[in-house]
């Protein structure tokens, strides 16, 4: 039990935090906080998995080899993050604990609401037909030491690859975490990864709140007033989410019912982050590193779902029109175009492999 708890803290807390520290330490952006650090870390982890998993799948590399390489890269990234920005990261943690009892009441209400939503994933479990594929793919990879070479429905060897899923191998990342923690993929998805992703989603909304209620937008207001508004913003979002189960396919529903699935992670975490980040790039064009984070987010979207290859490009295209073309800002258009590169590459790869009938 303690071994699993330590593993959860390591792989879902320490590693992404230090990975985000490594990325953000290159630019010293004054308003980046712990939430931005953790989000950036998850983006980097997802992007690394996407980049190395695709060639290894098509080269039919063993799943165990994939796990060892991915673990080594994550550990190296974490160590470099600690060496380069450890002092900054420890300072953020110290500031968090020092001010733990000096926040507006709305902040504590928001934290309570988020923790209750995360707790329900631990206490209860909701399954649907998609589990028959996504969880089974991860289980099959572990049991056969292969990646997408056996049918998760029948267990029989397949003659080709299902490109729709192979180009977005989020299940392989879940199988990797399952191996690291020593738990079944079903336990990982429903009980561990789901509440973690809920908290990460609200980290994105915290970043949104800080941007919407920034010092510039609330000039003359005290820090306590801005903090109170951010807390109210999160409480309002929580109310929207918990009353969203009138449809199975809206953002609030997938956040609180099946966020462990790749397309739900896309809808609840990555698309909201892209919305926030593209708007931030328009509001703070002088910031360094935004294009790198945008490209990482695009790779992360490609990892979680095949829809993540196309939908982010549509969003970035809309932002390019609104804040680039309409405002005659060519630099912003170029940044949005750079963010579309991962989706374009994987889209071309999909079309080429389908046309050539190689898989």
C-alpha positions in Angstrom: 0.0 0.0 0.0 2.7 2.5 1.0 4.7 1.5 -2.0 1.8 2.4 -4.3 1.2 5.7 -2.5 4.9 6.7 -2.8 4.7 5.7 -6.5 1.6 7.9 -7.0 3.3 10.9 -5.4 6.4 10.3 -7.5 4.9 9.7 -10.9 1.9 12.0 -10.7 3.3 14.7 -8.4 7.1 15.0 -8.3 8.0 14.0 -11.9 5.6 16.3 -13.7 6.4 19.2 -11.3 10.1 18.9 -11.9 9.6 18.4 -15.6 7.6 21.6 -15.7 10.3 23.3 -13.6 12.8 22.4 -16.3 10.8 23.9 -19.1 9.8 27.1 -17.2 13.2 27.7 -15.7 14.5 28.8 -19.2 12.4 32.0 -19.2 11.9 33.2 -15.7 8.3 34.3 -16.3 7.3 36.2 -13.2 3.6 35.2 -13.0 4.2 31.4 -13.3 3.2 29.6 -10.2 2.9 25.9 -9.1 -0.3 25.3 -11.2 1.5 26.4 -14.4 4.5 24.4 -13.5 2.5 21.1 -13.0 0.5 21.7 -16.1 3.6 22.3 -18.2 5.1 19.2 -16.7 2.2 17.0 -17.8 2.3 18.5 -21.3 6.0 17.7 -21.5 5.4 14.1 -20.3 2.6 13.6 -22.8 4.6 15.1 -25.6 7.7 12.9 -24.9 5.4 9.8 -24.8 3.8 10.7 -28.2 7.2 11.4 -29.9 8.8 8.1 -28.8 5.8 5.8 -28.8 4.8 6.2 -32.5 8.0 4.9 -34.1 8.4 2.2 -31.4 4.8 0.9 -32.2 5.5 0.6 -35.9 8.9 -0.9 -35.4 7.2 -3.5 -33.1 9.4 -2.8 -30.1 8.5 -4.7 -27.0 6.3 -2.9 -24.5 8.8 -3.5 -21.7 11.6 -1.8 -23.7 9.2 1.1 -24.3 8.6 1.4 -20.5 12.3 1.3 -19.7 13.2 4.0 -22.2 10.2 6.2 -21.2 11.0 5.9 -17.5 14.7 6.8 -18.1 13.7 9.9 -20.1 11.3 11.0 -17.4 13.8 10.5 -14.6 16.5 12.4 -16.6 14.0 15.2 -17.2 13.2 15.3 -13.5 16.8 15.4 -12.4 17.6 18.2 -14.8 14.6 20.1 -13.6 15.7 19.8 -10.0 19.3 20.8 -10.9 18.2 23.8 -13.0 15.2 25.1 -11.2 15.1 23.3 -7.9 15.6 26.4 -5.8 12.7 28.1 -7.6 10.4 25.1 -7.2 11.2 24.7 -3.5 10.5 28.4 -3.1 7.0 27.9 -4.6 6.3 25.0 -2.3 7.5 27.0 0.7 5.3 30.0 -0.3 2.3 27.7 -0.7 2.6 26.3 2.8 3.5 29.6 4.4 0.3 31.2 3.0 -1.8 28.2 3.6 -4.1 30.0 6.1 -4.0 33.4 4.5 -6.4 33.1 1.5 -9.9 34.4 0.8 -12.8 32.1 1.9 -13.7 31.5 -1.8 -10.3 29.8 -2.3 -11.0 27.2 0.4 -14.5 26.7 -0.9 -13.1 26.0 -4.4 -10.5 23.6 -3.0 -13.2 21.7 -1.1 -15.3 21.5 -4.2 -12.5 20.1 -6.3 -11.4 17.6 -3.7 -15.0 16.3 -3.4 -15.2 15.8 -7.2 -11.8 14.0 -7.2 -12.9 11.9 -4.2 -16.0 10.6 -6.0 -13.7 8.9 -8.5 -12.0 7.1 -5.7 -15.1 6.1 -3.9 -17.3 5.2 -6.9 -16.7 3.9 -10.4 -18.5 4.5 -13.6 -17.8 2.3 -16.6 -19.0 2.4 -20.2 -18.5 0.5 -23.5 -15.3 2.4 -24.2 -13.6 0.7 -21.3 -13.8 -2.6 -23.3 -11.2 -1.2 -25.6 -9.1 1.4 -23.8 -8.5 -0.5 -20.6 -8.2 -3.8 -22.5 -5.5 -2.3 -24.8 -3.4 -1.4 -21.8 -3.9 -4.8 -20.2 -3.1 -6.6 -23.5 0.1 -4.6 -23.8 1.2 -5.6 -20.3 0.3 -9.3 -20.7 1.7 -9.8 -24.2 4.7 -7.3 -24.0 3.6 -5.8 -27.3 1.9 -2.7 -28.4 -1.2 -3.0 -30.6 -0.2 -6.4 -32.0 -3.1 -8.3 -30.4 -6.8 -7.6 -30.5 -8.1 -6.3 -27.1 -11.5 -7.9 -27.8 -10.4 -11.4 -28.8 -6.8 -11.7 -27.8 -5.8 -12.9 -31.3 -2.8 -11.5 -33.1 -3.7 -8.9 -35.7 -2.1 -8.5 -39.2 -2.0 -4.7 -39.2 -2.3 -1.6 -37.1 -5.5 0.3 -36.3 -4.0 3.7 -37.3 -6.7 5.7 -35.5 -5.5 4.4 -32.2 -1.9 3.7 -32.9 -1.3 7.4 -33.7 -2.8 8.4 -30.4 -1.3 5.8 -28.0 -2.6 7.2 -24.7 -3.4 3.7 -23.5 0.3 2.9 -23.7 1.1 5.7 -21.3 -1.6 4.4 -18.9 -0.1 0.9 -19.2 3.3 2.4 -18.4 2.0 4.0 -15.2 0.2 0.8 -14.3 3.5 -1.1 -14.5 5.3 1.6 -12.5 2.7 1.4 -9.7 2.1 -2.3 -9.8 -1.7 -2.0 -10.2 -4.1 -3.2 -12.9 -4.9 -0.7 -15.7 -8.5 -0.6 -14.6 -7.5 0.4 -11.1 -5.1 3.0 -12.4 -7.7 4.5 -14.8 -10.7 4.6 -12.5 -9.2 5.2 -9.1 -5.8 6.9 -9.5 -5.4 8.6 -12.8 -9.0 9.9 -12.9 -8.8 12.0 -9.7 -5.4 13.2 -10.7 -6.7 14.5 -14.0 -9.6 16.2 -12.3 -7.1 18.2 -10.2 -4.9 19.0 -13.2 -8.0 20.2 -15.0 -8.7 22.7 -12.2 -5.1 23.8 -12.3 -5.9 24.9 -15.9 -8.9 26.8 -14.6 -6.8 28.4 -11.9 -4.5 29.7 -14.6 -7.5 31.0 -16.5 -8.8 32.8 -13.4 -5.4 34.4 -12.9 -5.4 35.6 -16.5 -9.0 36.9 -16.4 -8.6 38.6 -13.0 -5.0 39.8 -13.5 -3.5 43.0 -12.0 -4.0 44.7 -15.4 -7.7 43.8 -15.7 -8.5 44.7 -12.1 -6.3 47.8 -11.8 -6.6 49.4 -8.4 -8.0 46.3 -6.7 -6.2 44.7 -3.8 -4.6 41.2 -4.1 -7.3 39.8 -1.8 -10.1 41.0 -4.1 -8.5 39.3 -7.1 -8.0 36.2 -5.1 -11.6 36.2 -4.1 -12.7 36.5 -7.7 -10.5 33.6 -8.8 -12.1 31.5 -6.0 -15.6 32.5 -7.1 -14.7 31.6 -10.7 -13.6 28.1 -9.7 -16.7 27.6 -7.5 -18.9 28.7 -10.4 -17.2 26.2 -12.7 -17.6 23.5 -10.1 -21.3 24.1 -10.0 -21.5 24.0 -13.8 -19.6 20.7 -13.9 -21.6 18.9 -11.2 -24.9 19.8 -13.0 -23.7 18.8 -16.4 -24.9 15.2 -16.6 -27.9 16.0 -18.7 -25.7 14.8 -21.6 -22.9 12.3 -21.8 -20.8 14.2 -24.3 -20.4 17.7 -22.8 -17.3 18.9 -21.2 -18.6 18.9 -17.6 -19.9 15.3 -18.0 -16.7 13.8 -19.3 -14.7 15.7 -16.6 -16.5 14.0 -13.8 -17.6 10.7 -15.3 -14.8 9.3 -17.6 -11.8 11.6 -17.6 -9.4 8.7 -17.7 -10.3 8.2 -21.4 -8.1 10.0 -23.9 -10.9 11.9 -25.6 -12.3 13.0 -22.2 -8.8 14.3 -21.2 -8.7 16.2 -24.4 -12.1 17.8 -23.8 -11.6 18.5 -20.0 -7.9 19.4 -19.8 -6.1 20.0 -23.1 -8.6 21.9 -25.1 -9.3 24.3 -22.1 -5.5 24.7 -21.7 -5.1 25.6 -25.4 -7.9 28.1 -25.1 -6.2 29.7 -22.1 -2.8 29.6 -23.7 -3.7 31.0 -27.0 -5.5 33.9 -25.3 -2.5 34.4 -23.0 -0.2 34.6 -26.1 -2.5 37.4 -27.4 -2.6 39.3 -24.1 1.1 38.9 -23.4 3.0 38.8 -26.7 6.3 39.7 -25.0 6.5 36.5 -23.0 9.2 34.0 -24.0 8.6 30.3 -24.3 4.9 30.4 -25.2 5.5 28.9 -28.7 7.4 26.0 -27.1 4.6 25.3 -24.7 2.0 25.6 -27.5 3.9 22.9 -29.5 4.1 20.7 -26.5 0.4 21.0 -25.9 -0.2 20.1 -29.6 1.8 16.9 -29.2 -0.1 16.1 -26.0 -3.4 16.5 -27.8 -2.2 14.1 -30.5 -1.3 11.5 -27.8 -4.7 11.4 -26.1 -7.0 11.1 -29.0 -7.2 11.0 -32.8 -9.6 14.0 -32.5 -6.7 15.8 -30.8 -4.9 15.8 -34.2 -7.5 18.0 -35.8 -9.5 19.9 -33.2 -6.5 21.9 -31.8 -5.6 23.1 -35.3 -9.2 24.3 -35.7 -8.9 26.3 -32.4 -5.5 27.7 -33.3 -6.8 28.7 -36.7 -9.7 30.6 -35.1 -7.3 32.4 -32.7 -5.0 33.2 -35.6 -7.9 34.9 -37.4 -9.1 36.8 -34.3 -5.8 38.0 -33.0 -3.5 37.6 -36.0 -5.2 38.3 -39.3 -7.9 40.7 -38.1 -5.3 42.7 -36.0 -2.6 42.4 -38.7 -0.3 40.6 -36.3 1.9 38.3 -38.5 4.0 37.1 -35.6 0.9 35.7 -33.8 -0.2 33.9 -36.9 3.3 32.4 -37.2 3.1 31.1 -33.7 -0.3 29.5 -34.3 1.1 27.9 -37.4 4.0 26.5 -35.4 1.4 25.0 -33.0 -0.3 23.2 -35.9 2.9 21.4 -37.0 2.4 18.3 -34.9 -1.2 17.8 -36.0 -0.2 18.3 -39.7 2.6 15.8 -39.4 0.5 13.1 -37.9 -2.4 13.9 -40.3 0.0 13.4 -43.2 1.3 10.2 -41.8 -2.2 8.8 -41.3 -3.2 9.7 -44.9 0.0 8.4 -46.4 -0.2 5.1 -44.6 -3.8 4.6 -45.5 -3.2 5.5 -49.1 -0.2 3.2 -49.5 -2.0 0.5 -47.6 1.2 -0.3 -45.6 -0.8 -1.0 -42.4 
